[in-house]
C-alpha cells in the first residue's frame, strides 16, 4: 500500500513543481505582454487560443486518457497490446490534427468576422499549425505517465513549453511583430517540445517501444472507449471557456485580455489538483487491473488530505492580495476599487 501512495506522491510532486514553474513563466510572460503589447493583443491571442483549445480536444479525442487506462494493463506482459493502443492513439490524433489544420485555415476569416476582430484570422492561422506537434507531444508524455512516472510530462508540458514560449515572446517582440508575437512563439515552443519529447522518450521510459513500429497498428475498439471521455472533455471545455467566448463576442479583445489575467490568478490552486490527477489515474488503473480494488479507497483519502493542506492556504492568500497581483500586469489591468 505504501508503494502506491509513494508513487502517487512522488509523481504528484514532479507535476506540482512543474506546475509552479509553468505558473511562474505564465506570470512573467503575461506581465511582459501586458506591459509591452497591452490587453487587446493578449485578448486576441486568448480568443484564438480558446478556439484552438476546442480543436485540440477534438484532435486528441480522449486518446491520452486511453493510454493512461490501457498501458498499465499491457506494459508488463503484452507487447502487441501495447503497440496497438499506442499506434491507434498516434495515428488517429495525427490524421485528425492535419484535417483540423486545413479546415481551420479555411474558416478563419469567418471566425474573425464572428468575433469582430480583424487580427483573429492571422493569429488563429498561425496557432492552428501547432496542433499536430502538440497532439504528438501530449500523447508521448501521456504514454510515459502511464508507466507511473510523470518526469517527462512535467518536463515537457510544464517546463520546456512555457520557458520557450516566454523566451520566444521576448525575442520576437524586439522585431515589433505585434499580434503575431504570441502565436508564433507558441508554435515554435511546441515544435521544439515535440522534438525533444520524442528524443527523451526514446532514450528513457519508452526505450523498449518503437513509435514507428506501433504506427502500423489500429484498433477501432479504443475509439469506442475514448468516445465518452471525449464527450466529457468537450462539455468540460465549453463550461470552462464559455465565459471567454461570450466576452469576446459581446465585448472586445481588451476585456478578454483582462479577464484571462484574472483567471490566471484565481486558478492557481487548481494546479495542485491537476498535478495530483496526472499520476493518480494511471496508478489507480494499474491497481484495478491487478484486482487490488480495496486499496483505492485509502489512496483516495490520502489524495484528499494532500489537496486540502496545500490549497486552503493558497485560497486565503489570493482572496486578500488579488488586486495587488493584478497591478503587476500594467495599468490596463488595474482593478478600479
N, C-alpha and C positions, 0 to 999 in steps of 0.2 A: 504493500500500500504506500509506504514511504517513497518507494521508487517512482510511482506515478505522480505523487504530489511534487517530488523533486523535479521531474521532467516538466510539469506544468509551470512551477515557479521559476525554474531556470529559463525556460522558453519565454515566459511572460516578461522576465527581467530584460532579456535581449530586446524584445519588442518595445518594452516601456522606455528603455534607454534610447532606442532608435526613434521612438515617438517624440521623446523630449528633444532630440537633435533635430528631427523634422520640424517640430513646432518652433524651435529657435530660429531655424533658417527661414521658415514661413514668416515669422515676425520680422526678421531682418529684411527679407525681400520686400514685404508689403510696406514696411516703414520707408524703405528706399524708394519704392514705386510711388507711394503716397506723396512723398516729399518732392519727387522729381517729375513724375508723369501726371499725378493727380487722380482724383476719384473717377473721372469719366473714362479714362483709358483702362483703369482697373475694372470698372464696371462692365465695359465691353468685353474684356477678356473673360470675366466671370460668367457672363451670359453665354459666350461661345463655349466655355469650359463646361457649363451645365448641360448644354446640348450634347457636347462631346461625352459627358458622363453617361447620359442615357444610351448613346450609341456603344459605349464601352461595355455597358451591362449586356446589351443585345449581342455584341460580338463574343463575349465570354460564355453567355447562355448558361451560367451556373457551373461551367466545367471546372473552375478552380475548386468548388465545393465537392464535385465528383471525385477529383483527385484526392482530396482530403479524406473522402469516405472510403475509397476502394484501394488505394495504395497500401494502407496499413493491413488490409486483408491479404494482399498478394505479395508483399515485399519479401517475406521470408521463405516462400515455397513455390510461387507460381510466376515464373519469369514471363511466360506468354501472356498471362493475365495482366501483368504489369505493363508490358509493351502495348497491349490492347487499349487499356484505359488511357495511357499517356498519348498514344498515337491518335486515338479518337478525339481527345481534347485539343491537341495541337492542330490537327487537320481541320476540324470544324471551325475553330477560332480563326485560323489563318484565312480560310475561304470567306467566312462571314465578314471579317475585317476588311478585306480587299473590296468586297461588294459594297460595304457601307462607305468606304472612301469614295468610290465612284459616285454613288447616289448622293452623298452629302455635297460633293463639289458641284453637282448639277443643281441641287435645290438651295444652295447657299444664298443666291440672290433673293429667293422667296423668304428665307428666314430673316434676311436683312430688312426687307420691306415690312415683315410682320412685326418686328420689334422697333421699327423706325430708327434704325441705326446703320448708317452707310458703311461704317468701318467693320461691322459684324461679318460681312461677306468675306473680306480678306482674312480676318482673324480666324474664322471658322475653317476656311480652306486650308490654311497652314496647319491649324491644330489637328485636323482630321487625319493628316498624313501620319501622325504619331500612332494611330490606332493599332496597326499590325505589330509594331515594335512593343508597345506597352502590353498588348494582349499576350505576346510571346513571353515577355518578362514576368507577367503575372502568373502564367501557367508554370513556368520553370520554378519560380520561387514557391508556388503552392505545392508542387511536387516535392521540393526539398523539405518543406514544412511537414508534409505527410510522413517523412522519415523521422519525425519527432525532433527536429532541430529548426529553430527559427533564425539561425545566424544569417543565412543567405537572404531571407526575406527582409530581415531588419536592415541588413547592409544595403541592399539594392533599393527597396521601396522607401525606406525611412532615412537613409543617409546619402547615398550616391545621387539619387534623383533630385532631392531638394537642394543639396550642395551645388550640383552642377547647374540647376535651374537658377539659383541665386547668382552664381558666378557669371553665367551667360547673360543674365539680365544686365549686370554691371558693364560687361564688355560691350554688348550691342547698344546699350543706351548712349555710349560715347559717340556712336555714329548717327545719333538723332533719328532713329528709325521709328520713333513714336509708337503707334498702335501695334506694329508687328514685333516689337521687342519681346513681349511676353510669350506669344505663341511660338516664335522662332526659338526662343530659349527653352521652352517646354519640349519642343520637338527634339532638339539636339540632346537635351538631358536624357530623354527616354531612349534615343537611339544608342547612346553610349552605354546606358544602363542595360539595355537588352544584350549588347555585345558582351559586356562584362559578366552578365548573369550566365550566358551560355558557357563562357570560358571557365568561370568559377565552379559552376555545377558539374562540368565535365571532369574537373580535377578534384572534386570533393565528394559531396554526398551522393551525386548521381553518376559517379565514375564508372559504375558497372552497367549503366544503361546507355544504349546508343539512341539518341534522339532521332537520327536519320533512319535507323532500322525500325523504330516504332512508328515512323510516318506511314508505312505500308499497311498498318492495321486500322480498321474502323469497325466499330461495333455500335449499331444504332440503339442497342438496349440502353446505353448510357445516356442517350438523348432523352429517353422516357424518364429516367431517374432525374435528369437535370431540369426537366420542364417545370415542375413545381418550385424548384429552387430559383429558377429564372423568374417565374411569376412573382415570387415573394420579393426578390431583389428589385424588380421593376416597380412594384407597388411601393416598397420602402423608399426607393429613389424619388419617385414623384411626391410622396408625402414629405420627404426631407427637403426637396428643392422646389416644390410648387410655389412657395413664397418668393423665391428668386425669379422664377418665370413671371409671376404676377407683377412684381415690382418693375421688371424690365419691360413688360408690355404696357402697363398703365402709367408708369412714371418715366424715368430716364436712366441711362448708364451711370450717371453720377450717384443716384440713390442706391443703385445696385452695388457700386463700389463701397459706399459707406456701410451698407448692410452686411456685406461679406466680411468686412473687418470686424464688425460686431460679433458675427458668428464665430470668427476665428478665436475671439477672446472667450466667449461664454462656453464654447465646446471643448475647452482644454481638458476638463475631467473625463470627457468621452474617450480620449486617447488611452486611458487606463483600461477601459472595457475592451477596446479594440485589441490592445496588446494581449490581454488575457484570452480573448476568444481565438486569437490566431493559433495558439498551441492547444487550447482546451478541447476544441472539436476533434482534431485528428487523434489526440491521445485517448479521448473517450471512445472514438470509433475503434481504435485498436483494442481497448479493454473489452468492449462489447463483442468484437469478433472472436475474442478468446473466452467468451462465456463467463466473464467476471463482472457481471452486472451489479452485484451488491456493492462494489467499490465506487460506483458512480455517485451515489448519494453523498458519501463522505467528501469526495473531490469537489462536488458542487458546493457543499458547505464551506470548505476551505477557500474556494474562489470568492464566495460572497463576503467572507471576512476580510480578505485582502482588498477587495473593491471598496468596502466601507471605510477601512482605515486610511486609505490613500485619498479617496475622492472627497470626503466630507471637509477636511481642512482646506482643500483647493477651492471648494464651493464657497466657503466663508470668505476667503481672500478675494475672490473675484467679485463677490457681492459688494464688498466695501470699496475696492480700488478700480473697478471697471472704467469710470470716467477718466481717471488719470492715465490708464493704459491707452485709451482711445486717442488722447492728445499726442502720443508718441508718433502717430502716423501723419501728422501735419495739421495745419489749421482747417483744412477741408473736412476733417473728421471729428472736430470738436463737438462734444455734446453740449447743447445750449442750456444747461442748468447745473 
